Amino acid sequence: MAKSLFEELGGKYERQGDYLIPCLTVPAEEEQPIG
């Protein structure tokens, strides 16, 4: 099976039952000062 673009860019999948779910992380959000 050919690699998807996600895999070519270094993405990983996690198998959950019959499904492959992409392992995604959200970068930490910088604190924005108000005022």
C-alpha positions in Angstrom: 0.0 0.0 0.0 1.4 3.4 -1.0 2.1 6.0 1.8 -0.3 8.8 2.1 0.9 12.4 2.1 0.4 12.5 5.9 2.8 9.6 6.3 5.3 11.1 3.9 5.4 14.2 6.0 6.2 12.2 9.1 2.6 11.5 10.4 1.8 8.4 12.4 -1.4 6.4 12.7 -2.8 4.5 15.7 -5.1 1.5 15.2 -8.4 1.6 17.1 -10.5 -1.4 16.3 -10.9 -1.4 12.5 -9.9 2.2 12.1 -6.5 4.0 11.7 -6.6 7.3 13.6 -3.9 9.9 12.9 -1.8 10.7 16.0 -2.2 14.5 16.2 -0.9 16.9 18.9 -1.9 20.6 19.3 1.0 22.9 19.9 0.9 24.8 23.3 -0.8 28.1 22.9 1.3 31.1 24.0 -0.3 33.3 26.7 -1.4 36.6 25.3 -1.3 39.6 27.8 -4.4 41.7 27.9 -4.1 45.4 28.3 
